[in-house]
Amino acid sequence: MTTSALAPRIAVLLLLAACSGGGGAPPTQPPPPATCTFVNPIGPGADPWVVRHEGAYYYIEVGDRGIDVFRSTELTAPKRNGVRVWTAPSTGWNSTNVWAPELHFIDGRWYIYYAAGSSGPPFTTQRSGVLRSVGADPQGRYEDLGQLDTGGEPTTRADDVWAIDLTVGRLNGQLYAVWSGWEANAATDRTPQHLYIATMSDPATISGRRVRLSSPVESWERGTELDLQEGPEFLRNADHVFLIYSTRESWLPDYRLGQLRLASASADPLQPANWTKSGPVFASTASVFGVGHNGFTTSPDGTEPWIVYHAKTSTAPGWDRVIRMQRFTWNADGSPSFGTPAPTGGALPKPSGACD
């Protein structure tokens, strides 16, 4: 028999051997390489705040008149292992409408700053309060230290004024509080909101007179229903100091971020003239809208800055929102470059160090 005549028989025998298992299991395709990506949004929610501490990310949010703290090793999946750390009382100044908590580690203790009211809507009784951890565990017990003095005269509580979204930051050794507030209390919650700053003698005590730092006067800040500035957050890049804040109406798709830049790291932050405003520095696109009320953190290896923010789920008026995040970079002048909101569902690289 010729070689050409044997070829078909040999091919058949090889095929039968493979199918019978006599020659071993057929080779399998290797698994696809593991991806190190995530997509936005990462889940429902609003007013996100996340802090990186000792190898973990702590995320804080309001749920059912209380405040929950979550612990996760993954920035892109922060809402894990949640613990209720505080529940609003049944009566009193902070019994309802708990909003936008922030978690800060200051001098060995954890502090939670939040807004709440005694009634509403309309939301005319909102004030800012503070909780302090009993120990060093951010998911442990907290004591309620009461309402912060957001009036014009720190020696009396009689002039306390509407205040939300209070944050804190230390500059040149001095601790400061910055918040969104009204010039005076009003009977309607459609009252313009400004940014105020004051010194603090400790993390639970505002000790100086409030100073109006900024007002919504630029064309890109002016709303169609209400002029406001809220959600201020400190952001530092070496010696460059910024306040990033939200402006336009939070319930409409044109909600966006503005920026205040301190003249220098040694400049007095209580002097409005020492801050330069620019914006918008982060705004909606045709597919991602109502972006704002952000927080900042870093990648697991500390090499990348990340912005965490919320966005609306539709262009219709309302507060149905989701949590999103993305990496940002720095401009040559030291200012942040947030770019544009990453498209919904698009694969993004996870933070550096997340897949090592």
URFENKA-V265471 format. One record per backbone hydrogen bond with DSSP energy under -1.0 kcal/mol. CO is the residue of the C=O (numbers start at 1). NH is the residue of the N-H. If there is no record, write none. Layout:
co=CO nh=NH
co=CO nh=NH
//
This chain:
co=2 nh=6
co=3 nh=7
co=6 nh=10
co=7 nh=11
co=8 nh=12
co=9 nh=13
co=10 nh=14
co=11 nh=15
co=12 nh=16
co=13 nh=17
co=14 nh=18
co=15 nh=19
co=16 nh=20
co=17 nh=23
co=21 nh=24
co=36 nh=350
co=38 nh=348
co=40 nh=345
co=43 nh=323
co=49 nh=60
co=51 nh=58
co=53 nh=56
co=56 nh=53
co=57 nh=72
co=58 nh=51
co=59 nh=70
co=61 nh=68
co=65 nh=88
co=66 nh=63
co=67 nh=85
co=67 nh=86
co=68 nh=61
co=69 nh=83
co=70 nh=59
co=72 nh=57
co=74 nh=77
co=78 nh=80
co=80 nh=71
co=83 nh=69
co=86 nh=67
co=92 nh=95
co=96 nh=117
co=99 nh=115
co=102 nh=113
co=104 nh=111
co=106 nh=109
co=109 nh=106
co=110 nh=133
co=111 nh=104
co=112 nh=131
co=113 nh=102
co=114 nh=129
co=115 nh=99
co=116 nh=127
co=117 nh=96
co=122 nh=124
co=126 nh=163
co=127 nh=116
co=128 nh=148
co=129 nh=114
co=130 nh=145
co=131 nh=112
co=132 nh=143
co=137 nh=140
co=141 nh=134
co=143 nh=132
co=146 nh=130
co=153 nh=156
co=157 nh=160
co=162 nh=182
co=164 nh=180
co=167 nh=178
co=169 nh=176
co=171 nh=174
co=174 nh=171
co=175 nh=200
co=176 nh=169
co=177 nh=198
co=178 nh=167
co=179 nh=196
co=180 nh=164
co=181 nh=194
co=189 nh=191
co=194 nh=181
co=195 nh=213
co=195 nh=214
co=196 nh=179
co=197 nh=211
co=198 nh=177
co=199 nh=207
co=199 nh=208
co=202 nh=205
co=205 nh=201
co=211 nh=197
co=214 nh=195
co=215 nh=217
co=218 nh=221
co=218 nh=222
co=227 nh=193
co=228 nh=248
co=230 nh=246
co=233 nh=244
co=235 nh=242
co=237 nh=240
co=240 nh=237
co=241 nh=262
co=242 nh=235
co=243 nh=260
co=244 nh=233
co=245 nh=258
co=246 nh=230
co=247 nh=256
co=249 nh=252
co=251 nh=318
co=252 nh=255
co=253 nh=290
co=256 nh=247
co=257 nh=281
co=258 nh=245
co=259 nh=278
co=260 nh=243
co=261 nh=276
co=264 nh=267
co=268 nh=271
co=271 nh=274
co=272 nh=275
co=274 nh=263
co=276 nh=261
co=278 nh=259
co=282 nh=257
co=288 nh=285
co=289 nh=312
co=292 nh=310
co=295 nh=308
co=297 nh=306
co=299 nh=302
co=304 nh=299
co=305 nh=328
co=306 nh=297
co=307 nh=326
co=308 nh=295
co=309 nh=324
co=310 nh=292
co=311 nh=322
co=320 nh=313
co=321 nh=45
co=322 nh=311
co=323 nh=42
co=324 nh=309
co=326 nh=307
co=329 nh=337
co=331 nh=334
co=335 nh=331
co=337 nh=329
co=343 nh=346
co=348 nh=38
co=351 nh=354
co=352 nh=301
//
